[in-house]
Amino acid sequence: MFATNEALRDALATDARAIVSLGAFAQDQTMWCAVGGSRCRPAILVTAGAHADETSGLIAAGGLLSRLRT
């Protein structure tokens, strides 16, 4: 679990090639896009956090990002 939105960004940055802000949503929290892997095609999109009170998807997406090899 991440205490702040910035802590989530910092955790994603350890495995991502780039972190991009997609803007703000409820309560001025930033929506982050973590780009992982290489520049191989086709690309895949993994989304998480559609329901703010369901954090398991964020943890799973972060785990996938750290393990994905292209």
C-alpha atoms as a printed R data frame, in Angstrom:
   type eleno elety resid chain resno       x      y       z
1  ATOM     1    CA   MET     A     1   0.000  0.000   0.000
2  ATOM     2    CA   PHE     A     2   1.256  3.479  -0.818
3  ATOM     3    CA   ALA     A     3   0.793  6.315   1.655
4  ATOM     4    CA   THR     A     4   0.813  9.028  -1.009
5  ATOM     5    CA   ASN     A     5   0.379  9.427  -4.740
6  ATOM     6    CA   GLU     A     6   4.025 10.466  -4.939
7  ATOM     7    CA   ALA     A     7   5.056  7.216  -3.215
8  ATOM     8    CA   LEU     A     8   3.189  5.297  -5.940
9  ATOM     9    CA   ARG     A     9   5.009  7.296  -8.626
10 ATOM    10    CA   ASP     A    10   8.377  6.649  -6.984
11 ATOM    11    CA   ALA     A    11   7.670  2.907  -6.728
12 ATOM    12    CA   LEU     A    12   6.692  2.746 -10.393
13 ATOM    13    CA   ALA     A    13   9.826  4.671 -11.379
14 ATOM    14    CA   THR     A    14  12.096  1.915 -10.055
15 ATOM    15    CA   ASP     A    15  11.054 -0.409 -12.910
16 ATOM    16    CA   ALA     A    16   9.608  1.888 -15.563
17 ATOM    17    CA   ARG     A    17  11.399  3.327 -18.563
18 ATOM    18    CA   ALA     A    18   9.304  6.487 -18.192
19 ATOM    19    CA   ILE     A    19   6.584  7.874 -15.918
20 ATOM    20    CA   VAL     A    20   4.095 10.255 -17.520
21 ATOM    21    CA   SER     A    21   1.400 12.298 -15.793
22 ATOM    22    CA   LEU     A    22  -1.988 11.954 -17.504
23 ATOM    23    CA   GLY     A    23  -3.564 14.734 -15.459
24 ATOM    24    CA   ALA     A    24  -5.457 14.941 -12.193
25 ATOM    25    CA   PHE     A    25  -8.634 13.261 -11.023
26 ATOM    26    CA   ALA     A    26 -10.631 13.208  -7.764
27 ATOM    27    CA   GLN     A    27  -9.101 15.191  -4.928
28 ATOM    28    CA   ASP     A    28  -6.350 16.489  -7.252
29 ATOM    29    CA   GLN     A    29  -4.553 13.127  -7.346
30 ATOM    30    CA   THR     A    30  -2.301 12.613 -10.369
31 ATOM    31    CA   MET     A    31  -2.983  9.761 -12.773
32 ATOM    32    CA   TRP     A    32   0.326  8.104 -13.728
33 ATOM    33    CA   CYS     A    33   1.270  6.166 -16.838
34 ATOM    34    CA   ALA     A    34   4.280  3.872 -16.351
35 ATOM    35    CA   VAL     A    35   6.017  2.815 -19.568
36 ATOM    36    CA   GLY     A    36   7.968 -0.408 -19.232
37 ATOM    37    CA   GLY     A    37   9.827 -2.870 -21.380
38 ATOM    38    CA   SER     A    38  11.510 -1.977 -24.611
39 ATOM    39    CA   ARG     A    39  10.257 -0.335 -27.756
40 ATOM    40    CA   CYS     A    40   9.171 -3.673 -29.285
41 ATOM    41    CA   ARG     A    41   5.866 -3.874 -31.106
42 ATOM    42    CA   PRO     A    42   3.084 -4.700 -30.663
43 ATOM    43    CA   ALA     A    43   2.703 -2.910 -27.365
44 ATOM    44    CA   ILE     A    44   0.409 -4.000 -24.556
45 ATOM    45    CA   LEU     A    45  -1.647 -1.821 -22.232
46 ATOM    46    CA   VAL     A    46  -2.168 -2.726 -18.583
47 ATOM    47    CA   THR     A    47  -4.592 -0.575 -16.628
48 ATOM    48    CA   ALA     A    48  -5.280 -0.458 -12.915
49 ATOM    49    CA   GLY     A    49  -6.932  1.774 -10.385
50 ATOM    50    CA   ALA     A    50 -10.277  2.259 -12.116
51 ATOM    51    CA   HIS     A    51 -11.973  1.951  -8.732
52 ATOM    52    CA   ALA     A    52 -10.123  4.097  -6.215
53 ATOM    53    CA   ASP     A    53 -10.858  1.806  -3.268
54 ATOM    54    CA   GLU     A    54  -9.588 -1.345  -5.030
55 ATOM    55    CA   THR     A    55  -5.803 -1.219  -4.729
56 ATOM    56    CA   SER     A    56  -4.970 -4.834  -5.616
57 ATOM    57    CA   GLY     A    57  -4.944 -3.980  -9.339
58 ATOM    58    CA   LEU     A    58  -2.276 -1.329  -8.751
59 ATOM    59    CA   ILE     A    59  -0.110 -3.811  -6.891
60 ATOM    60    CA   ALA     A    60  -0.578 -6.469  -9.597
61 ATOM    61    CA   ALA     A    61   0.184 -4.003 -12.420
62 ATOM    62    CA   GLY     A    62   3.327 -2.852 -10.622
63 ATOM    63    CA   GLY     A    63   4.404 -6.462 -10.121
64 ATOM    64    CA   LEU     A    64   3.853 -7.200 -13.798
65 ATOM    65    CA   LEU     A    65   5.864 -4.141 -14.801
66 ATOM    66    CA   SER     A    66   8.796 -5.286 -12.644
67 ATOM    67    CA   ARG     A    67   8.756 -8.817 -14.136
68 ATOM    68    CA   LEU     A    68   7.880 -8.178 -17.767
69 ATOM    69    CA   ARG     A    69  10.745 -8.851 -20.160
70 ATOM    70    CA   THR     A    70  10.648 -7.916 -23.808
